Amino acid sequence: MKVVPYDESAYHMDHPMGTVAFNYLLSGDDSETTENFRYVLGRQEGDFHMPRHRHSLEQIRLPIVGDMNLGEQGILHEGEIGYFPEGVYYGPQDDPLGDPKQLQLVLQFGGASGLGMGMPTDAQKADAARGTRRPGEQLMPRPRYADVIKFDPANYNYLPVAGQPGVQRKFFGAFTERALRIEWVKIETGAQWVSAEDSRRFVVVLGGGGVVADMRVGYLAAVQAEVGETLTVTAEQDLELHVVAVPPVLLPEIPQQHDVVISRGAIEFETPRDLRKAEAVAASNAARRG
């Protein structure tokens, strides 16, 4: 189990477009591409622009401060949750810097396709070496959903958790054949929430304070519990938790078909022209930073 307190000083300018600072809460193992993940807080430091694109990974986003412009899909408002399925297009994005700066909680992880976080496989590297696939090209999963899925927690009810007095949950949904789950858990002062299941669980504190694994946790602290591990959270004051449960990837005996696309890293652009435009924006941002 990992418990990571929030550190306001831990932001780094790591985004390829040069206008978002990342605070890395939890990270997986790059050698474990199928089950790999990263959990970050992204703070906008300048005007943000991104062409319409898609990813070979899954994303769950929660704007903590400010809204996120999804382009054709509208706005993901502050406090709403967005599920960005692997292979689904969104954008173009155009987000001027706000005051206060936009802050977003972002979980990225490999999806049900088994393609993971977009790291090149040994076969892809071999194809590139033979010249049968260009360096940077990736497999992109066919989307399981037609669009980004947005939901407003304010429109859901908290319901009691059976056998755990003082604990309630808002269940937002389970997705794909993997059955990944998104919910909020509320724990009254003095109560305990106990979670033991065959899923990796990611938990971020949205309000209140308590104790996990003998460590005190407060606002924006992050917790990672592994498959089969018992997670016990005790509320010292009313706690509200953002919870994502991700079961292991199970693949069929006969693999599904995937598209091969022009890509850079985990991001795929619809046309080479979009890719050139993104690179030009990144270069301009870098030049402004001096």
C-alpha positions in Angstrom: 0.0 0.0 0.0 1.2 3.5 -0.7 0.0 6.7 1.1 1.2 10.0 -0.3 0.4 13.3 1.4 -0.2 16.3 -0.9 2.9 18.5 -1.4 2.2 21.9 -2.8 5.8 22.4 -3.8 6.0 19.2 -5.9 4.9 20.6 -9.3 7.1 20.1 -12.4 6.7 21.5 -15.9 6.5 18.2 -17.7 3.6 18.5 -20.1 4.7 18.3 -23.8 2.8 21.5 -24.6 4.8 23.4 -22.0 1.8 25.1 -20.2 0.9 22.5 -17.5 2.8 21.6 -14.3 2.4 18.1 -13.0 2.4 16.9 -9.4 3.0 13.2 -9.5 0.8 11.5 -6.8 1.2 7.9 -7.8 3.1 6.1 -10.6 3.3 2.5 -11.8 6.2 0.5 -13.2 7.1 1.4 -16.8 8.1 -2.3 -17.4 4.6 -3.4 -16.6 3.0 -1.8 -19.6 -0.4 -3.5 -19.5 -1.2 -2.6 -15.9 0.9 0.6 -15.8 -0.6 3.9 -14.6 0.1 7.5 -13.5 -1.9 9.7 -11.1 -1.2 13.4 -11.3 -2.5 16.8 -10.4 -2.2 19.0 -13.4 -2.0 22.8 -12.8 -2.3 25.1 -15.8 0.5 27.7 -16.0 -0.4 29.3 -19.3 -2.9 29.3 -22.2 -3.5 25.7 -23.3 -4.2 24.6 -26.8 -4.4 21.1 -28.2 -5.7 19.7 -31.5 -8.4 17.1 -31.7 -6.7 13.8 -30.6 -7.1 10.5 -28.8 -5.0 8.3 -26.6 -4.2 4.6 -26.4 -4.9 4.7 -22.7 -7.8 5.4 -20.3 -8.2 8.7 -18.4 -10.4 9.7 -15.5 -10.4 13.5 -14.9 -11.8 15.6 -12.1 -11.4 19.4 -12.4 -10.6 20.7 -8.9 -10.4 24.3 -9.9 -11.8 25.7 -13.1 -13.3 24.0 -16.2 -11.8 21.9 -19.0 -12.7 22.7 -22.6 -13.3 19.5 -24.5 -14.0 21.1 -27.9 -16.7 19.3 -29.7 -17.8 17.5 -26.5 -18.4 20.7 -24.6 -17.1 21.6 -21.2 -16.1 19.4 -18.3 -17.0 21.8 -15.4 -15.3 22.2 -12.1 -16.4 19.3 -9.8 -17.6 17.1 -12.6 -16.0 13.8 -13.5 -15.0 12.8 -17.0 -14.2 9.3 -18.2 -12.0 9.4 -21.4 -12.1 5.9 -22.9 -9.1 4.6 -24.8 -9.3 5.3 -28.5 -12.0 8.1 -28.2 -11.4 11.5 -29.8 -11.8 14.7 -27.9 -10.9 18.4 -28.6 -9.7 20.6 -30.1 -9.0 22.2 -26.7 -8.7 25.9 -26.1 -8.3 26.9 -22.4 -7.0 30.4 -21.5 -5.2 30.6 -18.2 -7.7 31.3 -15.4 -7.4 33.1 -12.0 -7.0 31.0 -9.9 -5.1 28.6 -12.1 -7.0 25.6 -13.3 -6.2 22.4 -11.3 -7.2 18.9 -12.4 -6.9 15.4 -10.9 -6.0 13.0 -13.7 -5.6 9.2 -13.6 -4.2 7.5 -16.7 -3.9 3.8 -17.1 -3.9 1.0 -19.6 -7.4 -0.1 -20.8 -9.2 -3.3 -21.5 -7.5 -3.7 -24.9 -4.3 -4.6 -23.2 -2.3 -2.0 -25.1 -1.3 -0.4 -21.8 0.2 3.1 -21.5 1.3 3.3 -25.1 4.9 2.2 -24.5 6.2 0.4 -27.7 6.1 -3.4 -27.6 9.1 -5.5 -28.6 7.3 -6.4 -31.8 6.7 -2.7 -32.6 10.4 -1.9 -32.0 11.4 -4.8 -34.3 9.0 -3.5 -37.0 10.5 0.0 -36.8 14.0 -1.5 -37.0 13.0 -3.4 -40.2 11.4 -0.3 -41.7 7.9 -1.9 -41.8 6.6 0.6 -39.2 7.8 4.1 -38.7 9.3 5.0 -35.3 6.6 6.4 -33.0 3.7 4.6 -34.7 1.5 2.7 -32.3 -1.5 0.4 -32.1 -4.6 2.4 -31.2 -7.6 0.5 -29.7 -11.0 0.7 -31.4 -13.1 2.8 -29.0 -15.7 1.0 -26.9 -17.7 4.2 -26.4 -18.6 6.9 -28.9 -17.7 9.8 -26.8 -16.2 11.1 -23.5 -18.5 10.3 -20.6 -19.2 13.1 -18.2 -21.2 13.1 -15.0 -22.0 15.5 -12.2 -21.6 14.1 -8.7 -24.2 16.6 -7.4 -26.9 14.6 -9.3 -26.1 11.4 -7.5 -27.3 10.2 -4.0 -25.1 8.8 -1.2 -26.4 5.4 -0.1 -25.3 3.4 3.0 -22.6 0.7 2.6 -23.9 -2.5 4.0 -22.3 -3.7 7.2 -20.3 -0.5 7.6 -22.1 2.0 9.8 -21.3 5.7 9.1 -20.1 4.9 5.6 -21.9 5.9 2.4 -21.1 5.8 -1.3 -22.1 7.5 -4.6 -21.7 5.0 -7.4 -21.1 6.6 -10.8 -20.6 3.6 -13.0 -18.5 0.6 -14.1 -17.0 0.6 -17.6 -15.9 -1.9 -20.3 -15.5 -5.6 -19.9 -12.8 -4.8 -17.3 -15.5 -3.3 -15.0 -13.4 -0.4 -13.7 -15.4 1.5 -11.2 -15.7 5.1 -10.2 -17.4 6.2 -6.9 -17.2 8.6 -4.0 -17.1 7.3 -0.4 -18.1 9.4 2.6 -17.1 8.4 6.1 -18.5 10.0 9.2 -16.2 11.1 12.0 -15.1 8.1 14.1 -16.3 5.6 11.4 -14.2 3.2 9.3 -14.4 2.2 5.7 -12.9 -1.2 4.9 -12.2 -2.2 1.3 -10.9 -5.6 0.3 -11.3 -6.8 -3.3 -9.7 -8.1 -6.5 -9.0 -4.6 -7.9 -6.2 -2.0 -7.6 -7.8 1.0 -5.8 -6.8 4.6 -6.2 -8.2 6.9 -3.5 -7.8 10.7 -3.3 -9.1 12.8 -0.3 -11.5 15.5 -1.4 -12.4 16.7 2.1 -11.8 16.0 5.7 -9.1 14.1 7.4 -8.3 10.6 8.7 -5.8 7.8 9.1 -4.7 5.2 6.6 -1.9 2.6 7.4 -1.0 4.7 10.6 -0.5 7.8 8.4 -2.7 10.9 8.7 -4.3 12.0 5.4 -5.8 15.3 4.4 -6.9 17.2 1.4 -5.6 15.7 -1.9 -3.6 13.0 -0.2 -3.5 9.9 -2.4 -3.7 6.2 -1.5 -2.9 3.1 -3.7 -4.1 -0.3 -2.5 -3.2 -3.4 -4.5 -5.3 -6.4 -5.6 -6.4 -8.4 -2.5 -5.0 -5.9 -0.1 -7.3 -4.7 2.7 -7.6 -0.9 2.8 -8.9 0.6 6.1 -9.7 4.3 6.3 -10.6 5.8 9.7 -12.2 9.3 9.7 -11.0 11.8 12.3 -13.3 14.3 10.7 -15.9 13.7 8.0 -14.0 12.3 5.0 -15.0 12.4 1.3 -13.0 10.2 -1.0 -12.7 10.0 -4.8 -12.3 6.2 -5.5 -11.3 4.4 -8.7 -11.1 0.6 -8.6 -9.3 -1.0 -11.6 -9.4 -4.8 -11.9 -6.5 -6.6 -13.7 -6.7 -6.8 -17.5 -8.1 -10.0 -18.9 -7.6 -10.7 -22.6 -9.7 -13.0 -24.8 -8.0 -16.1 -26.4 -8.5 -14.5 -29.9 -7.2 -10.9 -29.7 -9.4 -8.1 -31.1 -8.2 -6.1 -34.1 -6.6 -2.6 -33.6 -5.9 0.3 -35.8 -2.4 1.5 -36.6 -2.1 5.3 -36.5 0.4 8.1 -36.7 1.4 8.9 -33.2 3.8 10.5 -30.8 4.1 9.0 -27.3 0.6 8.2 -26.0 -1.1 10.9 -28.2 -2.5 10.2 -31.6 -3.3 13.0 -34.0 -5.9 12.7 -36.7 -3.7 14.0 -39.5 0.0 14.8 -40.0 -1.1 18.4 -40.3 -2.5 18.3 -36.7 0.7 16.8 -35.5 2.8 19.6 -37.1 0.5 22.2 -35.6 0.9 20.6 -32.1 4.7 20.6 -32.5 4.6 24.3 -33.6 2.6 25.2 -30.5 5.0 23.4 -28.3 8.0 25.1 -29.9 6.3 28.5 -29.5 5.6 27.8 -25.8 9.2 26.8 -25.2 10.5 29.9 -26.9 8.3 32.1 -24.7 9.7 30.4 -21.6 13.1 31.5 -22.9 
